[in-house]
Amino acid sequence: MTDTPTNAPAAPVERGRREFLRKAAATGAAASLGPFVHPRPARAARTLRIMQWHHFVLSYDNWFHDTYVKEWGQANDVEVILDRVAFPSLPLRAEAEAAAQKGHDLFMFTSPPAIFEDDVIDHGEIYQECERKFGKPIDLAIRSTYNPKTKKYFGFADSYVPDPVNYRKDLWDGVGVAPTTWDDILRGGRLIKQKLSIPVGIGLSRVYLGAHYPLDVGAGAILGVFAGVAARLLVS
């Protein structure tokens, strides 16, 4: 996305609810949820229902539920109801609640889904309030949650998580390529295979950490193998 101004006009929503969410973001509730979307008003203004996924770092779940949520709720006189589902079930639950137009007030996603834009409020005021208190958001946050065609913020990104990559530096140095981009990986991986007969692969650590399921990654690997073989046959 390009041309993403920070101050987008807010969608017409219930004023009291909108003010509550704006103040919640400014006082820290929203800043602890990860990329989230706020569906259209579902309950009274002093009750906040949050849907999250079970985090693979159990201590985070315990801290957020047992400490942060309770302390924030008491400090702001808000009853916070926190529910969790397995990671693969989160988008399905969001779809069901969007279709029913009732359910939770905040949904936490690992990335803001634009598919729910028509079912959520405009989050522009949350960005404006956070910018007023904490400074401008990074460009990645805006690009991830702003639709320049509709001029609507369909989510709020409070953070991002880079995925670190570990690799054999000696192998890549040996072919004079650094795995900085996907093109570098394809080019350098081919040279490493040709020179040392060592294939380049993507590790399955996410399965070990519980962020993906074995069948998920396994099926993708099998499809990738067949696609690679087919491509090789086509060009040879």
Stockholm file with secondary structure:
# STOCKHOLM 1.0

chainA/1-236         MTDTPTNAPAAPVERGRREFLRKAAATGAAASLGPFVHPRPARAARTLRIMQWHHFVLSYDNWFHDTYVKEWGQANDVEVILDRVAFPSLPLRAEAEAAAQKGHDLFMFTSPPAIFEDDVIDHGEIYQECERKFGKPIDLAIRSTYNPKTKKYFGFADSYVPDPVNYRKDLWDGVGVAPTTWDDILRGGRLIKQKLSIPVGIGLSRVYLGAHYPLDVGAGAILGVFAGVAARLLVS
#=GR chainA/1-236 SS CCCCCSCCCCCCCCHHHHHHHHHHHHHTSGGGSCSEECBSCCSCTTEEEEEEECCSSHHHHHHIIIIIHHHHHHHHTCEEEEEEECGGGHHHHHHHHHHHTCSCSEEECSSCCGGGGGGBCCTHHHHHHHHHHHCCCCHHHHHHHEETTTTEECCBCCCCCCCCCCCCHHHHHHHTCCCCSHHHHHHHHHHHHHHHCCCCCCCCHHHHTTSSCHHHHHHHHHHHHHHHHHHHHHHC
#=GC SS_cons         CCCCCSCCCCCCCCHHHHHHHHHHHHHTSGGGSCSEECBSCCSCTTEEEEEEECCSSHHHHHHIIIIIHHHHHHHHTCEEEEEEECGGGHHHHHHHHHHHTCSCSEEECSSCCGGGGGGBCCTHHHHHHHHHHHCCCCHHHHHHHEETTTTEECCBCCCCCCCCCCCCHHHHHHHTCCCCSHHHHHHHHHHHHHHHCCCCCCCCHHHHTTSSCHHHHHHHHHHHHHHHHHHHHHHC
//
